[in-house]
Amino acid sequence: MGCDRVINYKKEDFKTILKKEYPKGVDIVFENVGGSSFTTCLNSIEKTHEHDPISFFF
């Protein structure tokens, strides 16, 4: 599994990047910041696929 794009949440805006570069949505999100970043990432998952959020808390 590869990674198409890494987003630096301290220097870039999630919503802007995701809307511009992935207008149809994304297939996989690895998000470990939480809060509004998590909500934005979850809402950016491509709507045509079934998806189940998986999370691990340590």
FENGI-V60035 format. One record per backbone hydrogen bond with DSSP energy under -1.0 kcal/mol. CO is the residue of the C=O (numbers start at 1). NH is the residue of the N-H. If there is no record, write none. Layout:
# FENGI-V60035
co=CO nh=NH
co=CO nh=NH
This chain:
# FENGI-V60035
co=8 nh=11
co=8 nh=12
co=13 nh=17
co=14 nh=18
co=15 nh=19
co=16 nh=20
co=17 nh=21
co=18 nh=22
co=22 nh=25
co=26 nh=46
co=34 nh=37
co=35 nh=39
co=36 nh=40
co=37 nh=41
co=38 nh=42
co=39 nh=43
co=42 nh=45
co=44 nh=26
co=46 nh=49
